[in-house]
Amino acid sequence: MARLAELAKEISSKNAGAFSLTFDIVFDDPHIYARVKHAGVINAEAVAAAYGMPVDDVLDVVEFDQGSAFKIAVRRSRPSGAVGETDVFGAQQYAPLLDFEVP
């Protein structure tokens, strides 16, 4: 088993408008990307569990084979800049993805 943080070249998050966030998981080795993809650990259910959100709030999980990358879109719990919201730019939301276990 390996942590996603050990396998990916980049794991990042950012705003995708005021009401959603996107996560990018990029690999510099297509074989490692294929390993993660075939393991099936990056999916809507796993993302929802990691973020404590309903699975319906995971808007999309895209496997981008040409770029050896995954793109995930989720609904924000609060709009960007709303009262009580803690990360206006969404740049600090990727941390739960770091610990995904990959066989």
C-alpha positions, 0 to 999 in steps of 0.5 A: 500500500502507498499513500496517494501523496507518495505517488502523485506529482501534484494534488491541488484544489481551487475554486470552480466558481462560488459554489464548487471546488475542483481537485487535480491529482496529477502523475508524472508516470503514466504507469503509476497513474494506471495503477491508481486508476485500476485500483479504483480508490478515487471515486465519488464514494471515497471522496464523499467519505473523506470530506464528510459530505453526501455522495450527491455533493461529489459532482464529477470524478474524471479520469484524464488518461492523456494527462495522467490525471484525475479531476474531481468537482464537489459542491462547497458546503458554503459559498466562497466568501460566505460567513463562516467559510474558511478558505475563500480560494479553496486552495487548502482543501486537498489535504484529505486526498493525501492519505488515500491508500493505493494497493 
